Amino acid sequence: MRHVAQAPVSAARAKPLKRPSQARARFTVQAIYDAFVRLWQAQGWERLTTRAVALETGISVGTLYEYFPNKQALLSGYVRQGMDALLVAIDKQVVQANDAPWQDRLHHLLRLTLGIDTPELQYYDAKMLALEHQIAEPKHHRRVHDEIVGAWSRALNACTDLPCPASALTVRTLCLSAFGARRYLLLIHAGDADARAWAAEFERQCRLVLAMPSQPDPNPNKRVSKA
């Protein structure tokens, strides 16, 4: 049989149809994501199908299609859930870390952002990152940027014992350096040892920066978008 290449799915269509609101629905969607990751790791993206995910999950294909019309939408939902989990973890482990010194808050903030020693967060790798163009539009990148910078702002604002207040520019610069490094370390397939060594050195540099007065912010009234 002659193989017919499938047309690529546009980023606009590569998104879940709905989000689960009730406990049973959330359990079902989590089971779908777990099956998705297992099959992804075992078979690779090209062989992965939504039908196979439904069978692995133990649900009907129709039930899966209520949430995910295609595997790109499944990937989009999984990545979005991972980002939500990161934001929740930063809030619980850093922002709400009462009485923790700023050095400890910074350490946890960096580990979470860089995905180092954080088994509570989702599986993510270079192969998923390579497919990003299939599921993300510029507005999605802007939204993630605003959310992660906002989380870092809340985390460092909670550090009332910082030697010097950090300007919005300093917070944004450190955040993007960390988040961008996570993505690039994945792309170059950096090993765990290299990633940990880089994280330790970057944490040392962040401590030095946060211990000194910040440079004047050229846009002091600029707010992080909530789009």
C-alpha positions as CSV (number, residue, x, y, z in Angstrom):
1,M,0.0,0.0,0.0
2,R,1.3,3.4,-0.9
3,H,1.9,5.7,2.0
4,V,0.1,9.0,1.8
5,A,1.7,11.8,3.9
6,Q,-0.7,13.5,6.2
7,A,-1.1,17.3,6.0
8,P,0.4,19.1,8.9
9,V,-1.9,20.2,11.6
10,S,-2.0,24.0,12.0
11,A,-1.1,25.5,15.4
12,A,-4.6,26.9,15.6
13,R,-6.1,23.4,15.6
14,A,-3.5,21.9,17.8
15,K,-5.2,22.5,21.1
16,P,-7.5,20.6,23.4
17,L,-11.2,21.1,22.8
18,K,-11.9,21.5,26.5
19,R,-10.4,21.3,30.0
20,P,-11.7,18.8,32.6
21,S,-13.6,20.5,35.4
22,Q,-14.9,17.6,37.5
23,A,-12.7,15.2,39.5
24,R,-13.6,12.2,37.4
25,A,-12.8,14.1,34.2
26,R,-9.5,15.3,35.6
27,F,-8.6,11.7,36.5
28,T,-9.4,10.5,33.0
29,V,-7.4,13.3,31.3
30,Q,-4.4,12.5,33.6
31,A,-4.7,8.8,32.7
32,I,-4.6,9.9,29.0
33,Y,-1.5,12.0,29.6
34,D,0.2,9.1,31.4
35,A,-0.6,6.7,28.5
36,F,0.6,9.3,26.0
37,V,4.0,9.6,27.7
38,R,4.4,5.8,27.9
39,L,3.7,5.3,24.3
40,W,5.8,8.4,23.3
41,Q,8.8,6.9,25.0
42,A,8.2,3.4,23.7
43,Q,7.2,4.1,20.1
44,G,8.2,7.7,19.2
45,W,6.1,10.5,17.8
46,E,5.6,9.2,14.2
47,R,4.1,5.9,15.4
48,L,2.0,7.4,18.1
49,T,-1.7,7.6,17.4
50,T,-4.7,8.9,19.4
51,R,-6.3,5.5,19.0
52,A,-3.3,3.8,20.6
53,V,-3.4,6.2,23.5
54,A,-7.1,5.5,24.0
55,L,-6.5,1.7,24.0
56,E,-3.6,2.2,26.4
57,T,-5.7,4.3,28.7
58,G,-8.6,1.9,28.6
59,I,-11.2,4.4,27.3
60,S,-13.1,4.7,24.1
61,V,-11.7,6.7,21.2
62,G,-14.8,8.8,21.4
63,T,-14.1,9.8,25.0
64,L,-10.5,10.8,24.1
65,Y,-11.8,12.8,21.1
66,E,-14.0,14.8,23.4
67,Y,-10.8,16.4,24.7
68,F,-8.2,15.9,22.0
69,P,-9.1,15.8,18.3
70,N,-5.5,14.8,17.3
71,K,-2.2,14.0,18.8
72,Q,-0.9,17.6,18.4
73,A,-3.8,18.7,20.6
74,L,-2.8,16.0,23.1
75,L,0.8,17.3,23.1
76,S,-0.4,20.9,23.5
77,G,-2.6,20.0,26.5
78,Y,0.2,18.0,28.1
79,V,2.7,20.9,27.7
80,R,0.1,23.4,29.1
81,Q,-0.5,21.1,32.1
82,G,3.2,21.0,32.7
83,M,3.5,24.7,32.7
84,D,0.5,25.0,35.1
85,A,2.3,22.5,37.4
86,L,5.5,24.6,37.3
87,L,3.6,27.7,38.3
88,V,1.8,26.0,41.2
89,A,5.1,24.5,42.4
90,I,6.8,27.9,42.4
91,D,3.9,29.4,44.4
92,K,3.8,26.6,47.0
93,Q,7.6,25.9,47.3
94,V,9.0,29.4,46.9
95,V,6.4,32.2,47.3
96,Q,4.7,30.6,50.3
97,A,7.9,29.3,51.9
98,N,7.4,31.4,55.1
99,D,10.5,32.4,57.0
100,A,12.8,30.8,54.4
101,P,15.9,32.9,53.7
102,W,16.2,34.4,50.2
103,Q,19.1,32.1,49.3
104,D,16.9,29.0,49.9
105,R,14.0,30.5,47.9
106,L,16.3,31.3,45.1
107,H,17.7,27.7,45.1
108,H,14.3,26.2,44.9
109,L,13.2,28.7,42.3
110,L,16.1,27.8,40.0
111,R,15.7,24.1,40.5
112,L,12.0,24.2,39.5
113,T,12.6,26.5,36.6
114,L,15.4,24.4,35.3
115,G,13.6,21.1,35.9
116,I,16.5,19.7,38.0
117,D,15.6,17.1,40.7
118,T,11.9,17.9,40.3
119,P,10.1,14.6,39.9
120,E,6.8,16.1,40.8
121,L,6.8,18.0,37.5
122,Q,6.0,16.4,34.2
123,Y,8.2,14.6,31.7
124,Y,9.6,16.8,29.0
125,D,12.5,16.3,26.6
126,A,14.2,17.6,23.4
127,K,11.9,15.6,21.2
128,M,8.9,17.4,22.5
129,L,10.6,20.7,22.2
130,A,11.4,20.0,18.6
131,L,7.7,19.7,17.9
132,E,6.9,23.0,19.5
133,H,6.3,24.7,16.1
134,Q,3.3,22.4,15.6
135,I,1.4,23.5,18.6
136,A,2.5,27.0,19.5
137,E,1.8,30.4,18.0
138,P,3.6,33.6,19.0
139,K,0.7,34.5,21.4
140,H,1.3,31.2,23.2
141,H,5.0,32.0,23.7
142,R,4.1,35.5,25.0
143,R,1.7,34.0,27.4
144,V,4.3,31.6,28.8
145,H,6.8,34.4,29.0
146,D,4.4,36.6,31.0
147,E,3.4,33.7,33.3
148,I,7.0,32.6,34.2
149,V,8.2,36.2,34.6
150,G,5.2,36.9,36.8
151,A,6.0,33.8,38.9
152,W,9.6,34.9,39.4
153,S,8.5,38.4,40.3
154,R,6.2,37.0,43.0
155,A,8.9,34.7,44.2
156,L,11.6,37.4,44.6
157,N,9.1,39.9,46.0
158,A,8.5,37.4,48.7
159,C,12.2,37.6,49.6
160,T,11.9,40.4,52.1
161,D,15.4,39.8,53.3
162,L,17.1,40.5,50.0
163,P,20.2,42.7,50.5
164,C,18.9,45.0,47.8
165,P,15.4,45.2,46.1
166,A,15.5,43.6,42.7
167,S,14.2,45.7,39.8
168,A,11.7,44.4,37.3
169,L,14.5,44.4,34.7
170,T,16.8,42.3,36.9
171,V,14.0,39.8,37.7
172,R,13.1,39.4,34.1
173,T,16.7,39.1,33.0
174,L,17.5,36.3,35.5
175,C,14.2,34.5,34.8
176,L,14.7,34.5,31.0
177,S,18.3,33.4,31.4
178,A,17.2,30.4,33.5
179,F,14.1,29.5,31.4
180,G,15.9,29.9,28.1
181,A,18.8,27.8,29.4
182,R,16.5,25.0,30.3
183,R,15.2,24.9,26.7
184,Y,18.7,25.1,25.2
185,L,20.1,22.4,27.5
186,L,17.4,20.1,26.3
187,L,18.2,20.9,22.6
188,I,21.9,20.1,23.0
189,H,21.1,17.0,25.0
190,A,23.1,18.1,28.0
191,G,23.6,15.3,30.6
192,D,22.4,15.5,34.2
193,A,25.9,16.2,35.4
194,D,26.4,19.1,33.0
195,A,23.0,20.6,33.8
196,R,23.6,20.4,37.5
197,A,27.0,22.0,37.2
198,W,25.5,24.8,35.0
199,A,22.7,25.3,37.5
200,A,25.1,25.6,40.5
201,E,27.3,28.2,38.7
202,F,24.2,30.2,37.6
203,E,22.9,30.1,41.1
204,R,26.2,31.6,42.3
205,Q,25.9,34.4,39.7
206,C,22.3,35.1,40.7
207,R,23.3,35.5,44.3
208,L,26.0,38.0,43.4
209,V,23.5,40.0,41.2
210,L,20.8,40.0,43.9
211,A,23.2,41.1,46.5
212,M,24.0,44.3,44.7
213,P,21.8,47.3,43.8
214,S,19.9,46.8,40.5
215,Q,20.5,48.9,37.4
216,P,17.8,51.5,36.8
217,D,14.9,50.0,35.0
218,P,14.3,51.9,31.7
219,N,10.6,51.0,31.9
220,P,9.7,51.1,35.6
221,N,6.0,51.3,35.0
222,K,5.8,48.4,32.5
223,R,3.6,45.6,33.7
224,V,3.7,42.0,32.8
225,S,0.9,41.2,30.4
226,K,-1.9,38.9,31.6
227,A,-2.9,37.8,28.1
